[in-house]
Amino acid sequence: MLIFYLLRFPSDAVDAAGNGLMLWYQTILPTLLPFAILSNIFISCNMFYLLSNLLHPIIRIVLPIGREGTFPVFAGFLFGFPMGSRICAVMISEGKLSYEEASVIFAVANNMSPVFISSYILHHSLRAQNLIIPSFLALYAPAVLCGKLLLSRQKKQQKNQHKNTAPGFQINFKIVDAAIMNGFETLTKLGGYIMLFSIIASMIHHIPIQNPIVKATAVGLIEITNGIAYTSATALGPKSKYLLCILFTAFGGLCGLAQTSSMISGSNLPIKRYVCIKLFLCAASTGFAALLYPLFA
């Protein structure tokens, strides 16, 4: 189907590929590449322990995580998707995070960044800066509550496995070079997925679907940025546009699922469980946003 689309509608396919690559070049690359490189350096040099020691007393009030899990939780919520899943996979490969804890963290902390939500969704697309607070609550509160419930089951086991050793810190240019190359490799993969799924999303526009909600949902569940852009340009009401964008953002799209699967390759983290958790958070966030919208609109 994709080959047929490329041959039948070459100009549309090229435009979609170009838009996907421009999004990657102008937004994703400068936003995530510094974090990808720095996170590699932090983990390889054991410097993440410094940040974990500082933030763990605060984060453990909300999430019952071990000290080693503090950094991927912090990075996943603040730096944005897909850093949460990638950092979990890297820390597992280096033996610095337990598999049990990572299997929960990589699902609940792998979210869109606050900057993406406030700037691209609310300011650029929906022109609804007044909805920043309900959007953060709707997208992050269900993830935190879900993580708290899942991690509470492992709390006793995590205490028994916790290591109190003080690791040594080291840094050299070999570590920095490896961090840079790994960061570029990671972001290049993301660019390829964004381009591919942007083309797939553009195929939806040629399907004779009359209902704008159905078409917007189809596009958004494939690739989130295309879905948000298409939804904001429709004639739907402000509340419908907002709830659809929250739905896309909470799920992350099939493109996000493919990117996450690529980021955790080789770690054996449960991708099926990830999908189930994301579907639950998608429903919970959308429902919560529907309740909060009248209070802030």
SELO-555247 format. One record per residue (C-alpha): y, z, x; residue number from 1. Coordinates in pm, whole numbers, plus 50000, padded with zeros to 5 digits. Last residue first. Example, Ala and Ser with C-alpha at 12.3 -4.5 7.8 and 13.67 -1.06 7.14 Angstrom:
2
- 49894|50714|51367|2 $
- 49550|50780|51230|1 $
END
This chain:
297
- 52704|52935|48771|297 $
- 52635|53275|48928|296 $
- 52464|53484|48657|295 $
- 52333|53183|48465|294 $
- 52147|53063|48781|293 $
- 51962|53388|48857|292 $
- 51680|53349|48603|291 $
- 51623|52981|48677|290 $
- 51631|53060|49051|289 $
- 51353|53318|49004|288 $
- 51138|53063|48822|287 $
- 51195|52801|49091|286 $
- 51123|53051|49368|285 $
- 50801|53176|49205|284 $
- 50664|52828|49133|283 $
- 50730|52700|49486|282 $
- 50614|53030|49637|281 $
- 50275|52987|49464|280 $
- 50248|52625|49577|279 $
- 50344|52729|49930|278 $
- 50078|53003|49936|277 $
- 49808|52760|49820|276 $
- 49915|52498|50076|275 $
- 49909|52753|50361|274 $
- 49564|52871|50254|273 $
- 49443|52515|50287|272 $
- 49613|52487|50630|271 $
- 49417|52783|50765|270 $
- 49525|52832|51131|269 $
- 49261|52679|51357|268 $
- 49509|52678|51651|267 $
- 49428|52326|51773|266 $
- 49691|52154|51561|265 $
- 49938|52410|51428|264 $
- 50249|52189|51467|263 $
- 50073|51877|51334|262 $
- 49959|52052|51016|261 $
- 50313|52181|50973|260 $
- 50454|51830|51005|259 $
- 50205|51694|50751|258 $
- 50290|51973|50505|257 $
- 50661|51910|50558|256 $
- 50611|51541|50480|255 $
- 50414|51640|50171|254 $
- 50723|51825|50055|253 $
- 50873|52156|50169|252 $
- 50743|52360|49876|251 $
- 51036|52601|49846|250 $
- 51289|52329|49924|249 $
- 51155|52081|49670|248 $
- 51152|52343|49391|247 $
- 51499|52470|49483|246 $
- 51628|52112|49470|245 $
- 51470|52063|49127|244 $
- 51628|52386|49005|243 $
- 51973|52279|49121|242 $
- 51958|51932|48971|241 $
- 51838|52070|48638|240 $
- 52117|52331|48636|239 $
- 52388|52078|48720|238 $
- 52282|51836|48443|237 $
- 52099|51517|48526|236 $
- 52291|51193|48577|235 $
- 52123|51125|48910|234 $
- 52291|51122|49253|233 $
- 52205|51487|49337|232 $
- 51839|51419|49260|231 $
- 51819|51119|49495|230 $
- 51976|51308|49788|229 $
- 51758|51615|49725|228 $
- 51442|51404|49701|227 $
- 51526|51206|50013|226 $
- 51581|51532|50201|225 $
- 51258|51686|50070|224 $
- 51006|51414|50136|223 $
- 50701|51355|49913|222 $
- 50760|51634|49661|221 $
- 51123|51527|49638|220 $
- 51046|51163|49557|219 $
- 50797|51248|49283|218 $
- 51024|51518|49140|217 $
- 51320|51278|49129|216 $
- 51106|51018|48951|215 $
- 50977|51267|48694|214 $
- 51323|51414|48634|213 $
- 51481|51069|48604|212 $
- 51238|50960|48328|211 $
- 51225|50580|48332|210 $
- 50951|50532|48589|209 $
- 50906|50164|48679|208 $
- 50786|50220|49040|207 $
- 51021|50047|49284|206 $
- 51215|50367|49362|205 $
- 50888|50543|49448|204 $
- 50841|50314|49749|203 $
- 51149|50475|49908|202 $
- 50954|50801|49937|201 $
- 50681|50626|50139|200 $
- 50943|50485|50376|199 $
- 51102|50829|50416|198 $
- 50751|50966|50472|197 $
- 50702|50747|50778|196 $
- 51047|50812|50926|195 $
- 51022|51190|50877|194 $
- 50672|51197|51026|193 $
- 50778|51002|51334|192 $
- 51085|51218|51386|191 $
- 50875|51535|51363|190 $
- 50641|51402|51631|189 $
- 50938|51330|51856|188 $
- 51065|51685|51796|187 $
- 50740|51838|51923|186 $
- 50717|51611|52226|185 $
- 51081|51683|52311|184 $
- 51021|52059|52295|183 $
- 50702|52036|52500|182 $
- 50886|51842|52769|181 $
- 51170|52096|52776|180 $
- 50938|52398|52782|179 $
- 50726|52246|53061|178 $
- 51039|52188|53270|177 $
- 51160|52545|53204|176 $
- 50825|52694|53303|175 $
- 50816|52491|53624|174 $
- 51179|52582|53687|173 $
- 51095|52950|53712|172 $
- 51090|53255|53487|171 $
- 50899|53581|53500|170 $
- 50886|53890|53287|169 $
- 50614|54151|53316|168 $
- 50437|54281|53010|167 $
- 50469|54645|52897|166 $
- 50136|54747|52752|165 $
- 50137|54915|52414|164 $
- 49885|54680|52258|163 $
- 49827|54689|51885|162 $
- 49468|54623|51779|161 $
- 49417|54950|51596|160 $
- 49755|54926|51432|159 $
- 49687|54567|51328|158 $
- 49362|54673|51162|157 $
- 49542|54936|50957|156 $
- 49815|54693|50850|155 $
- 49588|54403|50760|154 $
- 49592|54449|50385|153 $
- 49965|54520|50399|152 $
- 50014|54177|50555|151 $
- 49921|53992|50237|150 $
- 50139|54201|50007|149 $
- 50438|54205|50243|148 $
- 50409|53832|50306|147 $
- 50420|53759|49934|146 $
- 50721|53988|49892|145 $
- 50903|53824|50184|144 $
- 50827|53473|50059|143 $
- 50933|53564|49703|142 $
- 51265|53705|49838|141 $
- 51342|53406|50064|140 $
- 51388|53108|49832|139 $
- 51525|53272|49516|138 $
- 51739|53527|49701|137 $
- 51886|53270|49939|136 $
- 51958|53035|49647|135 $
- 52105|53316|49435|134 $
- 52350|53401|49719|133 $
- 52450|53044|49804|132 $
- 52510|52936|49443|131 $
- 52890|52945|49453|130 $
- 52881|52672|49718|129 $
- 52779|52425|49448|128 $
- 52878|52077|49564|127 $
- 52520|51965|49495|126 $
- 52457|51738|49795|125 $
- 52694|51831|50081|124 $
- 52774|52195|50004|123 $
- 52465|52331|49829|122 $
- 52183|52125|49976|121 $
- 52308|52011|50318|120 $
- 52529|52305|50415|119 $
- 52401|52623|50248|118 $
- 52033|52534|50243|117 $
- 52021|52366|50584|116 $
- 52215|52655|50743|115 $
- 51989|52916|50581|114 $
- 51690|52746|50748|113 $
- 51410|52586|50549|112 $
- 51097|52798|50552|111 $
- 50791|52863|50767|110 $
- 50806|53243|50744|109 $
- 50557|53282|50455|108 $
- 50291|53040|50578|107 $
- 50304|53089|50957|106 $
- 50329|53466|50908|105 $
- 50007|53496|50707|104 $
- 49762|53321|50941|103 $
- 49961|53460|51236|102 $
- 49866|53817|51143|101 $
- 49496|53740|51131|100 $
- 49504|53519|51442|99 $
- 49658|53794|51654|98 $
- 49965|53708|51857|97 $
- 50017|53689|52235|96 $
- 49690|53520|52333|95 $
- 49862|53212|52480|94 $
- 49712|52975|52221|93 $
- 49796|53223|51945|92 $
- 50158|53243|52060|91 $
- 50190|52864|52056|90 $
- 50041|52836|51705|89 $
- 50266|53109|51567|88 $
- 50570|52948|51731|87 $
- 50489|52613|51568|86 $
- 50439|52759|51220|85 $
- 50772|52941|51219|84 $
- 50960|52658|51391|83 $
- 50879|52408|51114|82 $
- 51111|52481|50931|81 $
- 51414|52693|51002|80 $
- 51579|52872|51293|79 $
- 51651|53189|51093|78 $
- 51345|53248|50874|77 $
- 51083|53113|51111|76 $
- 51251|53246|51425|75 $
- 51267|53606|51299|74 $
- 50911|53595|51163|73 $
- 50782|53427|51481|72 $
- 50957|53693|51697|71 $
- 50851|54000|51501|70 $
- 50479|53921|51501|69 $
- 50423|54073|51846|68 $
- 50557|54411|51730|67 $
- 50305|54429|51449|66 $
- 50401|54335|51096|65 $
- 50448|54544|50782|64 $
- 50732|54328|50643|63 $
- 51053|54472|50496|62 $
- 51092|54795|50697|61 $
- 50897|54624|50977|60 $
- 51193|54389|51024|59 $
- 51436|54663|51130|58 $
- 51219|54859|51376|57 $
- 51086|54524|51508|56 $
- 51427|54374|51589|55 $
- 51506|54520|51933|54 $
- 51151|54552|52065|53 $
- 51078|54201|51937|52 $
- 51382|54057|52112|51 $
- 51275|54206|52444|50 $
- 50912|54108|52382|49 $
- 51026|53745|52338|48 $
- 51098|53744|52710|47 $
- 50728|53709|52787|46 $
- 50816|53419|53022|45 $
- 50598|53166|52839|44 $
- 50707|53294|52496|43 $
- 51082|53303|52560|42 $
- 51076|52972|52748|41 $
- 50890|52797|52466|40 $
- 51126|52954|52210|39 $
- 51423|52829|52412|38 $
- 51295|52471|52416|37 $
- 51216|52461|52044|36 $
- 51544|52635|51957|35 $
- 51745|52382|52158|34 $
- 51548|52096|51994|33 $
- 51588|52225|51637|32 $
- 51950|52153|51544|31 $
- 52033|51865|51779|30 $
- 51709|51682|51685|29 $
- 51699|51760|51312|28 $
- 52054|51661|51217|27 $
- 52190|51343|51377|26 $
- 51874|51201|51533|25 $
- 51624|51306|51264|24 $
- 51852|51209|50975|23 $
- 51927|50884|51156|22 $
- 51553|50824|51196|21 $
- 51486|50878|50826|20 $
- 51780|50660|50724|19 $
- 51662|50385|50957|18 $
- 51306|50398|50820|17 $
- 51440|50384|50464|16 $
- 51671|50092|50549|15 $
- 51385|49909|50720|14 $
- 51158|49960|50420|13 $
- 51426|49845|50178|12 $
- 51490|49532|50387|11 $
- 51118|49455|50425|10 $
- 51034|49474|50053|9 $
- 50713|49269|50017|8 $
- 50588|49293|50377|7 $
- 50668|49661|50434|6 $
- 50551|49744|50080|5 $
- 50220|49563|50136|4 $
- 50169|49754|50461|3 $
- 50238|50083|50282|2 $
- 50000|50000|50000|1 $
END
